[in-house]
């Protein structure tokens, strides 16, 4: 550890001042009068990317300090004036560029070249779907995810290339939502700038997680003046659903602020059908579980630009979700001579509240960037559910009640520094320290003959977790001719303590490891490029999984925690071929030690089935991907492709040996109909899959939508038809002592109308602040 740090420090000091630094300055005027608050953007001429931006002061002057040698051009814009762009220039010494703007007499609208489709780019580490300059009319995050080539959105969440252990980040940090359903349905797509599917996370990301990362990059307030957006939507799924949201933002002088508020009340239903044999009896179980959560979210942020290099800010968010519902379950038990009925309902009352505050400081020049921030999350999850017998049941059942309250606090301190020496050489390093405290309290009650619920101490438990994680990383990006290299090391030291009140025993786990990651790319010719990438990852058990609680869903089905669960470690390898920067052909392989698997077992004496998370002896994944654009069809834009996938799950102590090859075809396309109506369709078909422990048969999905813009593109209307063909997972569970036919599905034919209206200015200053990555939030893993 000490040797590694010394090497990094010596390397940094040796090259810290190796490159020349230059200054670009000038003035912005109109008829020789200075223009204040003009937006001045510096572009890299080779990459056509934004380097940095500033605004002119009260004297019309602007300045860029510490600019390394290279090829650049400058763009100047201001509300009410025509945009001016300089010629490209080679910077080797200080340079002065003055601009004179002319008033826009015909229109104040900003001219932006847009495409109907998002811009999709593949790098060695990630697949990028850029939505910011797209004319697509998306409804929510679920719609956006369907645009990512190869991503499959089902009732069980999101999967990609046979991997469902996907973590979602928002601006590099996990979302405040604690379940996938709410996140996909509630998050408006209008706020999303781009989506990054990161299969080989670099050292700057936490080593947590064995599967891909989906990083949602939100649009920033880059518009001068005050602007906002109002959204309303209605729909029909498992009943009437609706929602609304509003946001407003302002940038004036040095102060930039944003605020938003939203309410949603979606509806859907999840169905589960299980047919199994216990001794000489057959159990036919049907569970219908409707959802109608009500969510309120509010947030605000303030950024203050001390000067062109220094800025500070703070963001605050609060999300509240209430979910009251009744799930009904029926078990028809038949033998050669008898038929019995075990009918029950489960009344759920769940309240979740998340409060998040995130102050930060940033120093930024063209060559240097330093960010320090603190992130605090307070999350409470109060659950009350009562399982009771229904009329018509022929099997006696003692009604049960469970009160489970959870309190979680996460504190994270993070610093990052990036030194850009040239277009071809960049060095990054940083550190992070997080503290996690959880308190989960389960109180179990049984109903007596008088109807009163008595406390059951033997079935109750309280579980406390304290975890500290310290991380240190360094990363190097280097380009030489046709070759590009990215590599880094991340050191993580974690200490986790868990205390269970049932035995008053403290369990402690310490892990100190170095996690390397690297990728090498080469341009083969003008269009074709190849890359190989590797990453080593850890997946720690989420806090509820470590809990030894038994949670019943109906009289015969339950979840059980595993306090002895070990973390898993994954080696990921990947080879990519890209054509014009677009995804073309990929081969991926991963092998995981002690992979975590949701194992289902059956008790032949009580007929109960129980799900718990176990560590596997062996887990492997192979996937082969072939993607291609649909632009060869006249008027059609989009993607299609095939994914061949192989999964293997094996656990010797549990008599588990599952392996399966599968093929999935997907397509996503758009076509402009008459009257500039944009039609979009997305579909998929798979020959089968290993979905957890289910050996599933074929599955398919089909969604389509129609969108149009009005009032100079300020008013957007979208009509979506989702789940038109939605065959969930139908298959078998056949391992250990359990053999069952199973179907896991959800409600179908969702129709949703969404209207969005934007108001305010269209010009502004670019700013870029990326908050700390709070991976610990993802491990709370509590469903709505």
N, C-alpha and C positions, 0 to 999 in steps of 0.2 A: 504493500500500500504506500509506504513512504517513498520507495524508489519510483513508483509510478508518478506520484505527485511531483517529485523533483525533476523527472524527465520532462513533464508537461511544462513546469515553470521555466526551466532552462530553455526549452524550445521557444516559448513565448517571448522571453527576454531577448533571445538571439535574433528574432525577426521583427520585433515590435516597431522598429523605425527603419525598416529596410526599403520602404517604398516612398516615393515622392508624394507630397500632399500639395494640393493647389486650391486656389480660391476662384470662384466664379461670381461676379457681381455685376450690377447694372441698375438701370432705372426704368420705370414704367410710366409713360406719359400719354396725355391726349392734348393735342394742340399746345405742346410744351408745358402743360400743367400736370403736376404729379398726380398719379392715381393710387389711392390707398386701398388695401385689401384685394389687390389683383392676385390671382392664383398663378404661381410660377412652379412648373413641374419639370424636373430634370430626368431625362430618359437615357438609358443605355442604348446607343444606336445599333449595336450589334444584336442584342437580345430583344430590343423593342420593349423593354420593361422599365417600370418606374423605379428610379433610384431613391429620390426623396422629393419633397415639396416644401414650399414656404409661401408666404404672402408678402406683398410690398408694404412698407411702413408708411407713416404719414407724409414722408417726403418722396414716396414712390420708389424707394430703393429696396433692393433685395440682395441677398448674399447666400452663397453655399460655401461652407468651409470644409477643409480636409477632404477634397475630392481627389481620388487617385487618378493616375494617368489612364486615358482610355478615350473611346469615341462616344460622343454624346450629342444630344440636341435638346432644346428647351421649348416648352409650350406654355403660352401665357393666355389666360382666359379671365373674363370678368362679366358679371351679369350686365347685359345691355350693350356689350361690345363684341366685335368679331374676334374669334380666337386667332392668335398669331403663333406660328411655329417657325423656329430658326432652322437654318441649314445645319446639317451634321458637321461637327468639328472635332479635330483631334486635340485633346488636352494634354499638354506637357508642361505648361507653366500657367501662372495666373491669367485669367481672361475676363474681359469686360464686354457685356452684350446689353445694349439698350433696345427697348421696344416702344413703339408708338402705336396705340390702339385706336381703331376707328369705331364709331358708334354703329350698332346694328340697327338699321332702319327698317328692315323688312320683317324680321321675326326675332324673338328672344329665345327661341327654342335651341337647345344644344343639339349639334349635329353629331350623332354617334352611329357608326356603322355597326349594325347588329345582324345576327343570323337567327334563323328560326330554331336551330338546334344549339344546345350547349357546346362549348369548345371542350373536347375531350383530349387529354394528353396523358401519356404513359411514361413514367420515369422508372429507374431501377428500384426505387423504394415505394412508389405509390402511383395510383391512378387518379387523375384530377378531372373533375367534371365542373367546368366553369359556367355558372348560370347568369352571371352579372350582365353580360352583353347578349343575352338570349331573349327571343320574343316568346318563349314558351310561357304558357299561363298555367302554373301549377297551383294546386289547392293547399297541400300541406306537405310535411316532410315525407310522409308515406309515398306521395306522388313523386317527389324528387328521387327517393331511393330506387324507384322502379326505372328511373332513367340511367342508373349506373349499370353499365354492361356486366351481366353475370350475377347481379344481386337478386336474390329471391325473397320476396316479402310474403309471409304466410301468417296464419293465425298463431303460429308458435314463435313469431318474431322474424329476424333477418338471418339469412344464411348466404354464404358465398363459397363456391367451389367445395361444397361438402363440409364446410365449417360453420357451425352455429354459435360458437363461443366468441361473438363479436362484441367489442366495446365501442360505445358511442361517446365522442367528445364534442363539445361545443366551444369553438375558439380555443382548442387545446385543453379544455377541462370538461369533466363530465357534467351532464345535464342535471338540473335540479329535480327533474322527474325521476321517480324511482322505479318505473315500470315501462316496458317497451310500448305497450298499447297506447298509453296516454301521450307519450312522447311523439309517436308517429302521427296520431290524430290531431294533436293540439298545436303543434308548432307550425305557424304559417310559412309557406314557401317564399312569400314575398321578401322575407327577411334574410334569405340565404344567398350568399354571393357565390360560394362554390362548395363542392363536396370532395374530400380527399379520402380515398380508400387506401390505407397504408398497410401493406402486407409485410413490409420489412422495416419496422420502426427504427429510427436512428437513436443515437445515444441521448438526444435531447428529450426523448419521451421516457416515461417511467417504464421499467422492464416488466411491469405487471401485464399479464394476459398472454395466452398462447395463440390466440387467433388474430385476425386482422383488426385494425382500428379504423373506424369511420369518424373522420374529423369534419364537423360542420362549421364552415367559416361564415359568420354572419356579416351582413353589410354594415359598414360603419357610417357614421354621420360625416359625409364628405361634402355637404352642400352648404354654401354660404347663405346666411339668412335663416328663416324659419320654414320648416316644411313638416308634413305629416302624412298619415295614412289611416283610413278607417275601413274596416272589413266586417262584413256580416255574412253568415252562411246558415242555410237550413238544409235538412236532408231527411231521408227515411231509411232506416235499417231495421233494427228490432223495435221500431217505434219512431216517433218524431224526434229529431235531434236538431240542435241549433247552437250557435255561438257568435260571439262578436269580439272585436278587439280594436284598439286605437293606439296610435303612437304619434309622438311629436318630438321634433329635434330642432336645435338652433345652434348656429355657429356665428358669433359676432365678436370682433376684436380677438381677445385671447381666450374667451370662454366658449366651451362647447358642452352642451347638455342634451340629454335624451330622457324621455319618459314613456312608459307604455303600460297598458292595462288590458286585461282580456278575461273573458268568461266563456266556458264551453260546457256543453251537456250532450255528449255523443251517446249513441246506443249501439250495442252489438250483443251477440250471444255466442257462447262456446258450448259445443255438444261433445259428449264422450259416451261411446258405446263399447262395452266390454262383455265378451262371452267367454267363459272359462269353466273348467271342470275341477271340482274339489271332491276327491274320493269318488263316490258314485252319484254325485249330484251336479247339475248344471246350473250355473249362475249367469243370468242375463241382466246386466246392469245398464241403465240409461240415466245419464246426468245431464240436465239442461240448466245452464247457468247464464242468466242475462246480466248485462252490465249497463249502467247508466250513471257514471260518475259525474259530479259537478266540480269543475275546477275554476279557481280564480287565481290569476297571476298578475303581479305588478312589479315593475322594476324601474330604476332610474340610475343615471350615471352622469358624472360631471368630470370634464377634463379641462385643465387650465394650463395653457402654454406660457411658461415663465419667459422663455425666449425661443428662438428658433431651434435650440438644441435640447432644452430641458422642459419636461412636462410632468405634471402630477394629476392624479385623478382618483375617483372612487366610484364603485358601482354597488348598488344594493338591490336585492331581489327577494320577493316572498311569493311562495306558491302554496295554495291550500287546495286539497282535494278531499271530497267527501263521497263515499261510495256505500250506499245502502241498497242491498239487493237480497233476493231470496233464491237460492239454488235448490232444485228439487231432484231427488234421486230415487230410483226404483230398482230393486233387485227381485227378479222372479226366479225362485229356486225350485227346480223340478228334479224329481227322482222317478223311478219306475212306477211308484205308487202314489206319490204326493206332489202337490204344488203349493208352495208358500210364497208370501209376499212380505218383503221388508221395504216399507215405504217411509221416506224421511225428507225433511227439508232443513236447510241450513240458512239461518238469518244472519247476514253480515252487516256490520256497522263499522266502517273503517274511516278514520280521519288521519290525514297526513298533512303536516305543515313543514315547509322548508324555508329557512331564512339564511340568506347568504350576503356577506359583505366583503368587498375586495378592493382595498386601496393599493395604489401602485405609484412608482416613480420611474421615469424613463429619460435616459440621455441618448441622443441619437444624432450622428452625423453620417455623411456618406460612407465613412470608413469605420466608424465605431458605433456600437449599439449596446447599451447597458440597461437592464430592466431589473427592478426589485419589486416584489409584491408580496402581500399577505392575503391569504384567503381563509375565511371563517365560515363554516357551515354548521347550522344547528337544525337537526332533523328529528321530528317526533312522529311516531306512527302508533296510533291507538286503535286496537282491534277488539271487537266484541262479536263473537259468533255463537249461536245457539243451535244445536242439532236436536231436533225433536221428531218423534214418530208422527206419521200421518194416519188419518182414518183409512181403514181398509187393510192395514198391515196385520198379518197373522203371526208375526214373530215379535215377542215382547222386546222392548228396548227402553233403557233408562235414559231419559233426556239429559244431555250434557251441555254445559256452557263453559266457554273459554274466554278469559280476559287476558289479552296479551298486549302489553304496552312496551314500546321501544323508544329509547332516547339515544341519539347519536350526535357527537360533536367532533368536528374535524378542523384542525388548525394546520395551515401549511405556510411555510416561509420559503421563498424561492428567489434566487438571483441568476441571471443569465448575462453573458457577455459574448459579443461577436465582433471579431476584428476582420474587416475586409481589406486585404492588401492589394488586390487587383481583381479583375474579372475572373481570373483563373485560380485564385488562392484565397481561401477563407478559413478562419479558425474560430471555433466556438467552444466555450466551456461554461460550467455553472454548477450550482449546488442547490439542494432542496432538503428541507427537514419537515416531517409531518408528524402530528400527534393525533391519534384516534382513540376516542373513549366511547364505548357502547354499553348500554344497560338495557337488557331484555328481560322482562318479568312476565312469566306465564302463571296465571292462577286458574285452576281447574275446579269446576263445580258439578255436582250431580244432583238431580231433582229427586226429592223424597216423595212419599205418598201424599203429603199435604200440598204438594206443588211448590214447595220452597227449595231453592238450590243451596246445597250444603258444600262448603269448601273441602276439597280433596287435597290434602297436603302431599300425599305420595305421588300424585300426578302433576304436581306443580313444581316450578323451578325458576330460578333467577340466574342469569348468566351475564357476567361482566367481562369485557375485553378491553385491555389497554395495549396499544401498539405504537411504537415509535420507529420511523424509517428515516435514515440519513442517506443521501445520495450525492455523488460527485461524478461529473462527466466531462469528457472532452471529445471534440469532433473536428475532423479535418475534411475540407472539400478542395479538390485539386483537379485542374484541367490542363492537359498537355497535348496539343494537336487534336487528334481524333479520339484521344483517351480521356476519360473522366473517372475520378476516384472519390468515394465518400466513405469514411471510416471513423469509428469512434469506440470508446470504452466507457462504460457506466459501472460505477461501483455502488452497491447498495448494502447497507447494514440495517437489518430489521430485528426488532425484539418484540414478540407478542406474548402477552400473558392473558390467560383465561381462567376465570373462577366460576365454579358452579356451586349453587347453594345446596344442591342435593347431596353432595359429598364433601363440600367445603374444601375441595382440593384445588390447588393452583397448578395449572399446566403452562409451561413456558417453552417457547420456540425461538431460537436465535438463528439467523441466516446472514452470512457475510459472503457475498459473491461479486465477481466481475462479469459483466454482460457485454460481450463484444458484438459489433454489427459492422457490416462493410458491404459495399457494392462497387462494381467496376463496369463501365460502359465504354463502347467503342462504336464510332460511326463506320459502317461498312462501305456505304456509298452515299450519294446525295440524299436518298430517301430512307434507306434501311439502316437500323442500328440494333446492336445486341448488348445485353447486360446480364450479369450474374450478381446475385445478392444473397447475403446470409445474416441471420440474426439469432441470438440466444435470448430466451425469454423465461420469465417465471409467472406462474399463476397461483396466487395465494387463495385459500378458501375464503369465501365471503363470510361475513360475521354471523349471519343467520344459519349458514350451513354448519358452522362450528357449534351452534347451539344444540344441546341435547334434548330439546323439546320434542314432543309428539303432537302434531297438529292434525286433527281429524277433519275430513271434508264431508264424510257421511259415515254411517256406522261401520262400514267395512273398508274404507280407504283412508290412508293417513300418510303424512310426511314425518320423517324422523331425522334429527340432526346427527352429526357425527363429529364429536369433539376430538377424535383421534385422526382426523383427516390431515393428510400431508400436502404441502404445496407440490405443484408439478413443474417440470422444466422441459422446455421445448427447443429443439434445433430446427430452424426453418431455412430451406434452400429454395432458390427460384432462378429460372432462366427466362428472359424476355427477348422477343423480337418485336420491334416497332417499325411501322411504316409511316413516314412523315410525322413522327411523334405520336401516332395513334396506336392503341393496343392492337396487336395482330396475333401473335402466338406466344403462349406461356406454358412452361412446365414447372410445377411446384411440388415440393416434397417436405413433409414435416414428420418428426418422430418425437413423441412426448413420453418422458419418464414420470410415472405416478399420475397419469392423466386422470382427471376427475370425471366421473360418470354417474348419471342418475340411475341407480340400480333398483329394480322392482322385484320384490319377493312375495311369496304366498305362504301363509300359515295354514296347513291342511287341517289343523284341529279347530281353529276359530273361523276359517275361511277369509280372514283379513288379508288384504294386499297392502304392502307397505313400500314407500319409496324413500330411499336414502342415497346420499352421495358417497361413492367409494373411490379408492385409488385403483387404477388398472395396472396390470402387469405389463401390458404392451399396447401402444396406440400409434397407428401410422396413417398417413394420408398422402395419396398421390393424386394430382389433378393435372389435366391437359386441357388447355383452352385455345380456341380458335375464334377470333372476332373479325367482323368485317362490316364496312359501311353499306348502306342501302342506296347510296347516291346514284348507282347505275340505273335505278328505276326513275324514270322521268317524273319530276315533281315531288319525289319522296326523299325525306331525310331521316336518318336513324341508323340503328345498329341491329345486327343479328349475330348469332354465334352459337357455338356448341361447347359444352364442358363435359369431359369424361372424368369420372371421379372414382377413386377407390378408398374405402375406409376399412380399418381393422381395429376391433376392440377386443381385448383379451384380459381376463382376470382368473388366474388359476384357482385361488381359494373359493371363488364364487361360481365355478362351473360356467363361465361366460366365455364364449368364443364366437364373435360376430364379424363377418367380413362380407363386403358387397361391392361390385362394380356397378356403376350407373351412368346414364347419359342424360344430359339436360339440354334442351334447345330453348332459346329465348329470342325475343325480338322486341324492339321498341321503335316506332316510326311516327312521323308526322307528315301531314299533307294539307296544303291550303285549299279550302273549298271556296266556292263563289262567295262574294261579299266579304272577303278576307276573314273568313271563319277558319280558325286553325283546328284541325282534327288530329287527335293523337290516339294511338293504340299501343298497348303493351300486353304481351302474352308469353306463356312459358308452358313447356311440357317436359316431364321427366319420366324416365322408365322405372324409377324407384329410388329409394334412399334408405340409409340408416338414420332415422330421426330419433336420437337418443337410443333407447332399447327397442324401438319399433322397427321391424323389417317391413318397410312400407312398399306398397305397390305403386303403380303409375299415379302421377299427380299432375294437375294442370291449373292454370289461372288465366283470366282474360279481363282487361279493363280498357275503357276508352273514354274520351272526353272531348268536348267542343268548347272553344274559347274565342272571344272577340273583344277588341278594345274600342273604346269610344272617347269622345271629348279630348282629342289630341293625346290619346293614350293614357289619360288620367283615370278613366273608368275602365276596369277590367271585369269581365263576366265570364265565369267558367261553369259548365254543367258537366259533372262527372258521373259515369256509370261504372261502379266498381264491383268486383266479385261476381261478374256476370257468369263466369265459369270458374268455380272455386272448389275443386276437389281436394280436400285436405289429405291427411295421412291415414290411409286404410291399409292395414297389414296385420302382422302377428307379433306377439312376444313369445319367444320360445327359448328359454334358458333356465338354468337352475331347476326349480321344481314348479315352474309356472309355464303353462301353455294357454295362450288366450288370443282370440280374435279381437282386434281393437280398431276403432275409428275415432279419430280426433278431428273435429271439423268446427266450423263457425257459421254464423248466419250469412246469407247470400243476398245478392242484388241490392247493393247500397247505391242510392242516388243522392247527389249532393249539389246544390247550387250555391256558388260563392261569388260575392260582389265586393270589389275593392276599389276605393277611390283615393287617389293621391293628390295632395295640394302642396303649394309652396314652390320654392326656388329649385333650379336645376344645376346650378354651378357650385363649386366649392373646393375646399382644400383637402388633399389626401392626408389621412393620418393612419397610423398602423400601430396599434397596441395589442399585444397578445397576452392574455391573462395566464396565470399559473395553471399548470395541468394538475387537477386534483383527482388522481386516479382512485384514491381511497373511497370516494363517493360511490363509485360503480360497484363496490363490493358489498354495499348495504343490501342490494339485490332484493328489494321487497316488492311484491306484486300488488297492483291495485285491486 
